[in-house]
Amino acid sequence: DLGEIGYSLSVPQLVERRIRQAVDAGADGVVASPHEAALARRIGGPSFLVVTPGVRPGWAAANDQARAATPAEALAAGASHLVVGRPITAAADPRRAALDIVAAM
């Protein structure tokens, strides 16, 4: 898809370029897939914010998240903040779902 919109870079190359641009611009962090969280952490350093959407616990449906990871996987990859929406908001018991996610981390 990147080639169709004019990029000659691979996904990892483009993500690295964007992370470096954010760092150079003085950004405190980036939003990155759990699959690029380690790259963002490596480039940005230990205090860099890495917000990862697409986080799904093992018991939740992936829905439209093609590049999802579990909370533990995202944290292990370097995420500092997790975005976990539908597994909580769509649960019959959202409080229990949130607590189960925290316990799994």
C-alpha positions as CSV (number, residue, x, y, z in Angstrom):
1,D,0.0,0.0,0.0
2,L,2.9,2.4,0.7
3,G,4.1,2.1,-2.9
4,E,0.7,3.0,-4.2
5,I,0.7,6.3,-2.3
6,G,4.2,7.2,-3.4
7,Y,6.5,5.9,-0.6
8,S,9.6,3.8,-1.6
9,L,10.3,2.9,2.0
10,S,9.3,-0.2,3.8
11,V,7.0,0.0,6.8
12,P,10.0,-0.3,9.3
13,Q,12.0,2.3,7.4
14,L,9.1,4.8,7.3
15,V,8.2,4.3,10.9
16,E,11.9,4.8,11.9
17,R,12.0,8.0,9.8
18,R,8.8,9.4,11.5
19,I,10.0,8.5,15.0
20,R,13.3,10.3,14.3
21,Q,11.4,13.3,13.0
22,A,9.3,13.4,16.1
23,V,12.4,13.2,18.3
24,D,14.2,15.9,16.3
25,A,11.1,18.1,16.6
26,G,11.2,17.8,20.4
27,A,8.1,15.6,20.7
28,D,7.7,13.8,24.1
29,G,6.6,10.6,22.3
30,V,4.7,9.0,19.5
31,V,1.7,6.8,18.8
32,A,3.0,3.5,17.4
33,S,1.8,0.0,16.8
34,P,2.8,-2.5,19.4
35,H,4.9,-4.0,16.6
36,E,7.0,-0.8,16.4
37,A,7.1,0.0,20.1
38,A,10.6,-1.5,20.5
39,L,11.9,0.7,17.7
40,A,10.3,3.8,19.2
41,R,11.7,3.0,22.6
42,R,15.2,2.4,21.2
43,I,15.2,5.6,19.3
44,G,13.4,7.8,21.8
45,G,15.1,6.5,25.0
46,P,13.7,5.5,28.4
47,S,11.6,8.5,29.1
48,F,10.1,8.8,25.6
49,L,6.3,8.2,25.5
50,V,5.2,5.3,23.4
51,V,1.4,5.1,23.1
52,T,0.2,1.8,21.6
53,P,-3.3,1.4,20.2
54,G,-4.5,-2.0,19.0
55,V,-3.9,-3.7,22.3
56,R,-6.1,-6.7,22.8
57,P,-6.0,-9.2,25.7
58,G,-5.9,-12.9,24.5
59,W,-9.5,-13.4,25.3
60,A,-10.8,-10.5,23.2
61,A,-11.7,-10.4,19.6
62,A,-9.1,-8.6,17.3
63,N,-12.0,-6.7,15.6
64,D,-10.4,-4.4,12.9
65,Q,-6.9,-4.5,14.6
66,A,-4.7,-6.4,12.1
67,R,-1.5,-5.6,14.0
68,A,-2.7,-6.2,17.6
69,A,-0.7,-7.4,20.6
70,T,-1.6,-8.4,24.1
71,P,-1.0,-5.9,26.9
72,A,2.0,-7.8,28.2
73,E,3.5,-8.0,24.7
74,A,3.0,-4.3,24.1
75,L,4.7,-3.5,27.5
76,A,7.5,-5.9,26.9
77,A,8.1,-4.2,23.5
78,G,8.5,-0.8,25.1
79,A,5.1,0.7,25.3
80,S,4.6,3.3,28.0
81,H,0.8,3.7,27.5
82,L,-1.7,1.2,26.2
83,V,-4.9,2.0,24.3
84,V,-7.4,-0.7,25.1
85,G,-10.9,0.3,23.9
86,R,-13.4,-2.2,22.8
87,P,-12.3,-5.1,25.0
88,I,-13.4,-2.9,27.9
89,T,-16.2,-0.8,26.5
90,A,-17.9,-3.7,24.7
91,A,-17.6,-6.1,27.7
92,A,-20.7,-7.2,29.6
93,D,-18.8,-6.1,32.7
94,P,-16.4,-3.3,31.7
95,R,-14.9,-3.0,35.3
96,R,-14.1,-6.7,35.4
97,A,-12.6,-6.6,31.9
98,A,-10.3,-3.7,32.9
99,L,-9.3,-5.5,36.1
100,D,-8.6,-8.7,34.1
101,I,-6.4,-6.7,31.7
102,V,-4.4,-5.1,34.6
103,A,-4.0,-8.5,36.2
104,A,-2.7,-10.0,33.0
105,M,0.0,-7.3,32.8
